């Protein structure tokens, strides 16, 4: 029966408690006799509700079942339907067979209990005789959920240990196999069509000597990445190659018959699909092209706008610093599309870091020198704060500009990340978005006398 069949009570049934039954199994066909099937859980819950008929407990006209779904996530169809019905005021009590059927995460359980409390919905557990309507029941529920999370984390560690041990034996465990292979049990089996493509990629990389040229060549031929169907039935992969994908493939020792466990590679029980000499030539070329990262004396420790710069295509700009050349290195913000697909992949510009940061800092300081617009846009909650004074706040922001050059570079970075929300770069200009919340927090800090103290000028800025 669909959840839409639930109806709000009529005046004559206002005192009845509508009890929704929730059931879940982690795997389809679980055979644990205690709570291994949806049917067993439902029968126990409905029987428990019937035994409390004298207290006006009545089963809702629909139950909520999530077969074969882990309790470590809240993204479960039936659970979300139940929460929607709770929001709509159609449920007074949730009945479960055992607490971990509802959730195995203490954080998730806390969120669920907040939702229940907000709508005055009680939680009842059949086998553990718990009811969140009384203080003792709530205490016991919280204690049991703590132990449930502890057990889940221990189980996760045991599973990880098993996966590591399996891989050390040269068997496949866990993740999606690389291009050229499919999984049969714990063995990797060669897919010959994909294996030929992998060998071709290694050979062409050695011949071309350039990842960028290889990306372009594969794209011209319409070659795509490995395609597969996920456990949820979604199509994955089948995209055009980019530089990141090729670098991962060229460095994956699985294609030469090895399996990785932790940070160590072990001999695998599967067939190699790339000849040793082809692998060696490709990695000699990769080593030759890999530039050592060296810091120049007095070089900045970080980029002021790291994580704040995006292109108009929605993709981030990445900080990049060249290797040491003639005693100097050069810093840039580069579009992710250029890094992944090559310099000609998009028309977004590569920006010198110093120039971009100077523009943003100059614009920020102009706002601080004339803070009237910032003050007028201050959130109402800040204006009602006991320490807030508009005249003092305006003076504090202006003073922040006057001492800006005295701050250390680390304080510059903290202030930029607090006050600047986003820098959006287009082909013909950029837009700077500031954070009202960041300015509000800064104003309160300044008014409380907790502004950063000026320090000796830092030569790194």
DAPEBEL-V70050 format. One line per field, one symbol per residue. ss: DSSP state (H for helix, E for strand, C for the rest). psi: psi as a letter, one per 30 degrees, with the letter a starting at -180 (. if undefined). burial: 1 if it has 16 or more other ideal C-beta (glycine too) atoms within 10 Angstrom, else 0. A space follows every 10 residues. Layout:
ss = ???
psi = ???
burial = ???
This chain:
ss = CCHHHCCCCC HHHCCCEEEE EEEECCCCCC CCCCCCCHHH HHHHHHHHHH HCHHHCEEEC CCCEEECCCC CCCCCCHHHH HHHHHHHCCC CCEEEECCHH HHCCCHHHHH HHHHHHHHCC CEEEECCCCE ECCCHHHHHH HHHHHHHHHH HHHHHHHHHH HHHHHHHHCC CCCCCCCCCC EEEECCEEEE CHHHHHHHHH HHHHHHHHCC HHHHHHHHHH CCCECCEEEC CCCCEEECCE CCHHHHHHHH CCHHHHCEEE ECCEEEECCC CCCCCHHHHH HHHHHHHHHC CCCCCCCCCC CCCCCCCCEE ECCCCEEEEE ECCCECCECC EEEEEHHHHH HCCCCCCCCC EEHHHHHHHH HHHHHHHHHC CHHHHHCCCH HHHCCCCCCH HHHHHHHHHH HHCHHHCCHH HHHHHHHHHE EEEEEECCEE EEEECHHHHH HHHHHHHCCC CCCCCCCCCC C
psi = klfffklkkl efgefkjjjk kkkkkekkgk gjfehfleee eeeeeeeeee fgefggkkkl gkljkikgkk gglfikeeee eeeeeeefgg kfkkklekef fekgkeeeee eeeeeeeegh klkkkefghk kffleeeeee eeeeeeeeee eeeeeeeeee eeeeeeefgg lkkclkllkf llkjcgkkkk jeeeeeeeee eeeeeeeegk eeeeeeeeee fgkllkklkl fggkklaglk kleeeeeeef gjfefgglkk jbgkklklgl kkfkkeeeee eefeeeeefj kkjkklkgkk flkegkgfkl lfgfklkkkk kllkjhgllk klkkkeeeee flfgflgklk kkeeeeeeee eeeeeeeeei geeeefgkke eeffkffkke eeeeeeeeee efgeffllee eeeeeefefk ekjkkafgal kkkljeeeee eeeeeefggg lkkklkkkff .
burial = 0010010000 0000001111 1111110000 0000101101 1101110110 0000001111 0111110010 1001010110 1110110001 1111111111 1111110110 0110010000 1111111001 1100001101 1001100110 0100000000 0010011001 1110001111 1000000100 1001101110 1101110000 1101111110 0000110000 0000000000 1110110011 0111111110 1000010101 0111000110 1110100000 0000000001 0011110111 1100111110 1000000000 1111111111 1100110110 1010011001 1001001100 1001000100 0100000100 0011011001 1001001100 1110111011 0011100001 0001000111 0111011000 1100000100 1
